[in-house]
Amino acid sequence: MDGHATAPAPRPALPTSASPPGAAFGEAPLAARPFDPGMGLAVARRTVLRAEDQEDFGRVADRVAAGNMALLGRPPTGADRLEQARLRNAIATGALITSGRHLQHGDAQQPRRNMEVFTNCATAGASFTKFYLLLNGAGVGRAYDDALCPVDWAEAPELLLYLSPSHPDWPKDRAALHRFGVEFGLLRWGMGPASFGEAEEADVRAFIARELVHDLARVPEGAIRHRIADSREGWAKAVETLEGMAFRRERGRVLLLDLSDIRPLGAPILGMQGRPASGPLSLLRAFINLRREVIEAARDRDPAGEAMRPWEQALRTDHILSTEVQVGGARRAARMATKSWRDPGALRFVRLKAEGGLWTANHSLMVDAGFWGRLEPGADPDDPLTKQARALFAAATACSYANGEPGFINGDRLEDVRTGFARQKPATAEAGSSRYRVEDGAALLAEVAHRAATAHFPVTTNPCGEVVLHVTGGYCVISDFAPLLACPVPLEALTPGAVPEEVARTWDARVEDAVRLGVRFLVRVNRMDALYAAEVARTNRIGIGPTGLHEWAWARFGLAFRDLLEEARARPFWDMLARLSAAAKEEATSYAAALGMAPPATVTTIKPAGTTSKLFGLTEGAHLPARRQYLRWVQFRGGPDGKGGWLEDGDPLIAVYAARGYPVRPLETFPGVTVVGFPTLPLIQRLGIGDRLVTAPEATPEEQYRWLVLLERHWIGAERGNQVSYTLKIATERVTLEEFRTLLRRYQPHLRCCAVLPSRPDRDLGYEYLPEEEIEEDRFRAIAAGIRDPGLAEAVDLARLQCEAGVCPI
């Protein structure tokens, strides 16, 4: 699945004579910002760094800037070389972090790769396109409206599956049969090799005999035989073949999928920097589950009942496929699942999430002013849509009060709906790219495009909600800029809110240059070969947004969170943010025109910024710091070998961190996965904010809603803006269900979108582990003291930091 078959290089862009932005960074190479010790370096090693980078972010910036500038497709001009040097400096200092996709994959070969590898946000109108995008690492949204799901999987062909017994992953011995039984859920929970007896072995062998074809000579004559290629495109093409036949209602035919060419478990994926392949058994499991849980279940359904209608079949198909992408370990498989509140199946959509199991997607209802209006006392209680809205709100809030889903997205407030731009898309299907040509699924995509032309909500969002995209399929390339890290002097030399005039002037200029360079960076990515080439050309959609906002507000302006909510008091901060928003949109328009491209339909956003923010210890996107000090647990593939060491086919970093004294815990709920705990002290603490710090649990819902309104007003803007991705946490021990509903009805209608996640104290959640575990200060000190890593000790010297903040505990 290397993905190294080359794509056509972008056509040469016309040279421009204008001087590029970025003068504040200069052309001479600036020193690279070091990764935040501990967690920052761990994330860099896991998702960004290559061997040749030598753990130097400057080397990362070199290759990323070179690859991006090469997308111009022409010999570099003097202006191009100037821009590349300035772009490199903006990235190396952390002022323009871009995104994890670019930091991981960016290099001189970028012009000959497919755009999907560099795309954070996407949507899909079919399961095979969604699967392909997930395999490329994009987060994918899909609308499961009744009208947009035309495939009845009950009409799929008879599906046969084959893996050659000579394949290295074929279970040949007792140990391999045990592993097969574990991975396919055939053994009781926690059964180890020692307990794997003759009866269990017989059960596993019977399963293999029942589910797989063993003799190709016995495959029915006339069966379609498809040998799955060992690539992302090959895996997606297998799903396309099956889904296309189901759409054409070819139930009477036979399809054989042969998985024998897929590389074995653990083999390197060169297109993913050598990360380990998941092998053919992962895809085999997906097709076995698809056959049993979707195709057979669809055939058994009550035609008059609510269950397993085509939209639910699509939802379950996508869940099964994305589960295997996640299990692969090198990709995240993030999904958004939305459904119109007007759909007859919307109530079942809500209940499915409440029942559990469909954990691979964020679920949200697409709503509008009509929905919220029908919740008001003056609405006609006998109107069918009023009854629908009220039943949905009651069910959805009861569910989301327990687990945070489904959410509510105000579809009528999203940019492409509000302006009518979504309706301008031609009702035609994409043909594919040079890497992936759509064949069996072409008629299906054409039907979805035809139906989308009259859909009530022609758009949906990406998994984290920060980008608006057409339901038939679209992309948005996104980037973070970190205004704090544009500071031209060491952060420890600053007095928050009392920055010398000359430093402030240079700092502000660098921030604006980072924004303008980032906009141009993203526009160039839209020149790449893409599955959705026509939609990319139509929209030229990008999204740039800030991260580490709270650190910047404190260090540059001396403003803490509650200060920012007083708009008049925080006027310098909000004026600067509005100025940067205008600069981004002006640069996007002018640079796109210079390259002969459409003006970007959207420009501003605020994404979650998880990976990029962790690199340098920043608060993530628009979010408040979650805790004052905590362990951040990170998953690694691998587990103990039973001999005091670690499995050889696991991630070697597990042993490294264990040897250094980091907390290491193999998971029982996810066999073969180990978590490593990193003591984390937010950078904002290290900047000396002291008792003016407000964490997410301490901020009231009203304060957080006010924060989002201000961000939409000053950064997203009235035109050409996406959304703010934000998870607003509400403590259920302080807010009742009815109070929760009142908050939603009062504030949610006035934002484009906002995830609201009721939370309980960590100890009450019952999970084996949480990504962030708040710990008491004494325990934090003890863990940090036991780690033999000088860089980490320097970063988490809590006593020293508290003294500097004027709250020395001694």
HUNORJO-V96684 format. One record per residue. PSI is psi in whole degrees, -180 to 180 (NA if undefined). Layout:
PSI
PSI
//
This chain:
37
-35
32
0
128
145
160
139
150
148
148
133
149
137
147
145
-15
144
133
163
174
6
-30
-21
-20
178
-27
134
126
154
139
146
133
150
150
127
149
-104
-45
-46
-37
-45
-40
-45
-36
-33
-15
-49
144
166
-41
-14
-23
36
33
114
-23
-39
-37
-47
-38
-52
-36
-45
-41
-45
-41
-44
-29
-16
-11
-20
27
161
136
136
175
-40
-36
-44
-36
-46
-40
-42
-42
-39
-43
-44
-40
-40
-47
-34
-12
-4
-36
95
-13
-124
166
-34
-45
-39
-34
-46
-16
129
-176
-18
1
-40
-21
14
167
148
-30
-30
-24
7
121
-41
134
166
165
150
4
162
-36
-37
-38
-44
-44
-43
-39
-41
-28
-4
2
153
134
129
152
139
124
37
147
-45
-19
7
82
-3
124
106
-11
-22
13
157
168
126
120
146
139
136
126
134
-15
-6
141
-25
-1
130
100
-31
-179
-42
-42
-36
-38
-45
-40
-45
-38
-49
-25
8
31
-13
156
156
129
6
120
176
-36
-29
0
97
-172
-37
-43
-40
-39
-39
-42
-44
-37
-39
-46
-42
-35
-36
-19
152
135
-19
108
-23
-19
2
133
143
139
-5
144
124
120
116
117
124
150
72
167
-43
-38
-43
-45
-37
-34
-43
-40
-43
-46
-46
-38
-40
-38
-41
-37
2
51
51
-29
-4
174
133
123
123
121
117
13
-22
-6
132
154
166
132
-12
145
143
103
-35
-9
34
39
9
153
140
153
-9
173
-23
-29
-49
-36
-45
-39
-46
-35
-46
-38
-42
-43
-47
-14
-61
-53
-39
-36
-36
-28
-5
157
116
-26
-4
174
-30
145
37
166
-37
-38
-36
-44
-42
-44
-36
-47
-36
-45
-46
-42
-27
-42
-30
-43
-42
-25
-27
-20
-6
158
-30
44
137
152
132
120
158
139
136
-19
-15
141
-31
7
-37
-38
-37
-42
-45
-33
-40
-37
-32
-17
173
-41
68
-5
-3
149
129
133
146
135
118
180
-174
-33
-37
-52
-37
-33
-9
-12
154
-30
-7
148
112
-18
-9
131
-39
-32
-45
-43
-48
-45
-39
-41
-45
-42
-46
-43
-41
-35
-40
-48
-25
-27
-41
6
-3
153
159
-177
122
125
89
-32
-13
-11
145
-48
-22
-46
-38
-13
3
-34
-34
-12
-7
131
145
56
158
152
146
-14
-175
-178
-24
-34
108
128
128
-81
-26
6
-46
-36
-48
-36
-40
-41
-41
-41
-43
-35
-25
-25
11
147
-41
100
1
162
-164
170
175
-34
0
5
-4
137
134
152
146
-25
-16
132
169
157
125
136
160
149
143
147
95
-31
-41
-2
-4
129
-5
160
140
-33
-12
-5
148
110
129
-1
56
131
146
-45
-41
-44
-41
-47
-41
-50
-39
-39
-39
-48
-39
-37
-41
-48
-42
-38
-40
-47
-39
-48
-41
-39
-35
-32
-1
-3
161
131
149
-40
50
-41
-42
-36
-43
-37
-42
-33
41
135
169
113
142
161
154
159
34
-38
-36
-42
-47
-39
-50
-41
-40
-8
28
128
177
-50
-25
-39
-25
-17
94
-39
-44
-37
23
-42
-38
-51
-36
-40
-41
-42
-38
-41
-37
-46
-39
-40
-44
-36
-44
-40
-44
-47
-41
-39
-41
-40
-30
3
31
161
148
135
130
-37
152
-48
149
173
113
170
-32
38
-57
-50
-40
-39
-30
-36
15
23
156
149
115
-125
-2
149
157
138
-35
165
-43
144
167
128
115
132
133
140
144
127
167
180
149
2
0
18
1
-156
149
138
-31
6
178
123
-18
-23
-49
-36
-48
-36
-41
-29
-5
7
147
129
132
112
140
140
-35
-22
82
139
7
136
142
143
133
129
115
126
126
114
144
-34
-29
-39
-15
0
30
-24
-136
1
-4
135
122
166
-43
-21
-23
138
157
-40
-41
-41
-39
-42
-42
-44
-39
-44
-39
-42
-39
-47
-29
-54
-47
169
-20
146
38
148
-124
171
124
120
136
111
117
134
126
115
-18
-12
-16
122
170
-44
-38
-38
-45
-39
-42
-46
-46
-30
-41
-36
-34
-15
3
160
-50
157
126
131
119
100
138
154
163
143
-39
-20
-2
-26
9
153
-38
159
148
-34
121
109
136
156
156
-41
-42
-37
-46
-42
-43
-46
-38
-27
-2
125
75
98
-36
-41
-44
-38
-34
-23
27
82
-41
-44
-42
-40
-37
-41
-28
1
15
43
126
-9
NA
//
